[in-house]
Amino acid sequence: MTARAPAATLANVCGFYNDLSCSGAAGLADRPARELHHEPSCSDAGAFCGTGICQPLRNQGQTCAAASDCAGGLACTDGVCCNSSCGSLCQACNVAGSVGTCTNIPAGSDPASECGLVSCAGWYAGWTGDQCFTAQNAPAAAVDCNGAGSCETAAQVCPAQPANAVALDCNNTCQVKNLSTCTGMVAPVCNAFTPMPNTQSCNSGVCQQTIALCTAGVPQTCPSAMSHPS
């Protein structure tokens, strides 16, 4: 009878064989020098093949490379033996304080870059002078998990996005911007006002006439001068 393998390895749990190594590809122990009736595998001993020798199966929360490394039917998720495959968006099994249990990723982080671009169509970035600007789309780098097992929504990221294009430009002479608009999803509004003076003189000589400078917030253009009959 051959001697057990040294206690430094786990090969001895496979039976009375000399030191056994294993192939990571097949998970089988190499046949010992003495002819055997059965070529043992690490799984025969409730173990897995790791770093060239049979190693004990990993428990929940311990590191793993494959589900076969884990005990009790645990999944290998995010590099640890986990209670589930944890396949939902913005969930992970290696969240600090909950390693080994599928948990929602905390708000404000996206370690696996699961979240993508968010459209900010219909959102406004505010007034600059008399101009209201639309908001840029939120790039993936600006979108994180929201702590509830999903990615941040437009309502969470679009208000912080910088200006994109001019949505409305109030006329300086006849309009004043409505400061309660051009924010969030509230479309911009320019309010009419009556400037001083509120009339303008058009043309000259016998063709001279006075017209309103603005009508309902719209600038008025002087009519063309007509020839004076002789």
C-alpha positions in Angstrom: 0.0 0.0 0.0 1.4 3.4 -0.9 1.7 6.2 1.6 -0.8 9.0 1.8 0.1 12.3 0.2 1.7 14.9 2.5 -0.8 16.9 4.5 0.4 20.0 2.7 -1.8 19.1 -0.2 -5.3 17.9 -0.4 -4.5 15.0 -2.7 -4.6 12.5 0.2 -8.4 12.9 0.4 -8.7 11.2 -2.9 -7.4 7.9 -1.5 -4.1 6.1 -0.7 -2.0 7.6 -3.5 1.2 9.5 -3.7 1.1 13.2 -4.3 -1.5 13.9 -7.0 -1.8 16.9 -9.3 -4.7 17.8 -11.5 -5.4 19.3 -14.8 -7.5 22.5 -14.7 -8.9 21.6 -18.1 -10.3 18.2 -17.1 -10.2 18.4 -13.3 -8.7 14.9 -13.1 -5.8 13.8 -11.0 -2.8 12.5 -12.8 -2.4 8.7 -12.7 0.2 7.9 -10.0 3.3 5.9 -10.7 1.6 2.7 -9.4 -1.1 1.3 -11.8 -4.6 2.1 -10.5 -8.0 0.5 -11.2 -9.6 4.0 -11.0 -8.2 7.3 -12.0 -9.4 9.7 -9.3 -10.7 13.2 -9.8 -10.9 16.1 -7.4 -14.7 15.8 -7.5 -14.4 12.3 -6.1 -13.3 13.9 -2.9 -15.8 16.8 -2.9 -13.0 19.1 -4.1 -12.1 21.1 -7.2 -8.9 21.4 -9.2 -7.1 24.6 -8.4 -3.5 25.7 -8.8 -2.6 22.2 -9.9 -3.9 20.3 -6.8 -7.3 19.3 -5.4 -8.7 22.0 -3.2 -11.7 22.0 -0.9 -14.9 23.5 -2.4 -15.4 27.1 -1.6 -18.2 28.4 0.7 -20.5 31.3 0.1 -18.5 34.6 -0.1 -15.2 32.9 -0.9 -13.4 33.5 -4.2 -14.1 31.3 -7.2 -13.3 31.0 -10.9 -16.3 28.7 -11.8 -19.4 27.3 -10.3 -17.7 24.0 -9.9 -15.4 25.6 -7.3 -18.3 26.3 -5.0 -20.0 24.0 -2.5 -23.7 23.3 -2.2 -24.8 24.4 -5.7 -23.7 28.0 -5.1 -23.2 30.1 -8.3 -19.8 31.7 -9.1 -20.8 35.4 -9.6 -18.5 38.4 -9.7 -15.6 36.2 -8.6 -17.2 34.8 -5.4 -19.5 31.9 -4.5 -22.9 33.5 -4.5 -26.4 32.5 -3.4 -27.6 33.2 -7.0 -26.4 34.0 -10.5 -27.4 37.6 -9.8 -28.2 38.4 -13.4 -30.4 41.5 -12.8 -29.3 45.0 -13.8 -27.3 46.9 -11.2 -26.9 43.9 -8.8 -23.7 42.2 -7.7 -22.5 39.5 -5.4 -19.3 41.3 -4.3 -20.9 44.4 -2.7 -19.0 45.4 0.5 -20.8 44.1 3.5 -22.9 41.6 1.5 -20.2 39.5 -0.2 -21.7 36.2 -1.3 -25.3 37.5 -1.4 -26.8 39.1 -4.5 -27.4 42.7 -3.5 -28.4 45.9 -5.3 -25.3 48.0 -6.2 -25.3 51.2 -4.1 -26.6 54.4 -5.7 -24.0 56.5 -7.4 -21.8 53.7 -8.6 -21.7 51.4 -11.6 -18.6 49.2 -11.2 -19.5 46.9 -14.2 -20.5 49.8 -16.5 -23.9 48.4 -16.9 -25.7 51.7 -17.4 -25.6 53.5 -20.8 -26.5 56.9 -22.3 -29.8 58.5 -21.3 -31.7 60.7 -23.7 -32.5 64.2 -22.4 -34.9 65.1 -25.2 -37.5 67.5 -23.9 -35.2 68.7 -21.0 -33.9 72.3 -20.7 -30.6 73.5 -19.3 -31.8 77.0 -18.3 -31.4 80.6 -19.5 -28.2 82.2 -20.6 -29.0 85.8 -21.2 -32.2 85.9 -23.2 -31.6 82.4 -24.6 -33.0 79.1 -23.4 -30.9 76.0 -24.1 -31.9 72.4 -24.4 -29.9 69.9 -22.2 -27.3 67.5 -23.6 -27.9 63.8 -23.5 -26.4 62.2 -20.4 -23.4 60.0 -21.5 -22.9 56.6 -20.0 -20.1 58.0 -17.8 -22.7 60.3 -16.1 -25.2 57.5 -15.4 -24.9 55.2 -12.4 -27.0 52.6 -10.6 -29.8 54.1 -8.4 -29.6 51.7 -5.5 -32.9 50.1 -6.3 -31.6 47.5 -8.8 -31.8 49.7 -11.9 -30.0 52.6 -13.6 -30.6 56.3 -13.0 -33.5 57.8 -15.0 -33.7 60.9 -17.1 -35.3 62.7 -14.2 -32.2 61.9 -12.1 -29.5 62.8 -14.5 -30.9 65.3 -17.1 -31.2 68.3 -14.8 -27.5 68.3 -14.2 -26.5 68.1 -17.9 -24.9 71.1 -19.6 -26.5 73.2 -22.4 -26.8 71.9 -25.9 -28.6 74.0 -28.5 -30.7 77.2 -28.3 -34.4 76.3 -27.9 -35.7 79.9 -27.8 -34.2 83.4 -28.0 -36.3 86.2 -26.5 -36.3 89.5 -28.4 -34.4 92.0 -26.3 -36.7 94.9 -27.4 -40.2 93.5 -27.1 -39.9 90.4 -24.8 -38.7 89.4 -21.4 -37.8 85.8 -20.4 -40.1 84.0 -18.0 -37.8 82.8 -15.3 -40.2 80.1 -14.2 -39.7 78.4 -17.5 -36.7 76.8 -19.3 -36.1 74.5 -16.4 -36.4 70.7 -16.2 -39.1 69.8 -18.7 -40.9 73.2 -18.6 -40.6 74.7 -22.1 -39.3 78.3 -22.4 -41.7 81.3 -22.6 -41.0 84.9 -23.6 -43.4 87.4 -22.1 -44.4 90.5 -24.1 -43.7 93.9 -22.6 -44.2 97.5 -23.7 -40.8 99.3 -23.9 -40.2 103.0 -23.6 -40.6 104.6 -26.0 -43.3 102.3 -27.4 -43.5 103.8 -30.8 -41.1 104.3 -33.7 -40.9 106.9 -36.5 -40.7 105.4 -39.9 -39.5 107.0 -43.2 -39.1 110.8 -43.6 -40.6 113.8 -45.2 -44.2 113.4 -46.4 -43.9 109.6 -46.0 -43.0 109.9 -42.3 -45.3 107.9 -40.0 -45.3 106.7 -36.5 -46.1 103.0 -35.7 -46.0 100.8 -32.6 -42.5 99.5 -31.7 -44.0 96.1 -30.6 -47.3 94.4 -30.9 -48.0 91.5 -28.5 -44.3 91.1 -28.0 -43.5 91.0 -31.7 -41.2 93.7 -33.2 -42.9 95.8 -35.9 -41.1 96.6 -39.1 -41.5 100.0 -40.8 -43.5 99.8 -44.0 -41.8 100.8 -47.2 -42.0 104.5 -48.1 -44.6 105.1 -50.9 -43.9 107.7 -53.6 -45.7 111.0 -53.1 -48.1 111.8 -55.9 -47.1 115.0 -57.8 
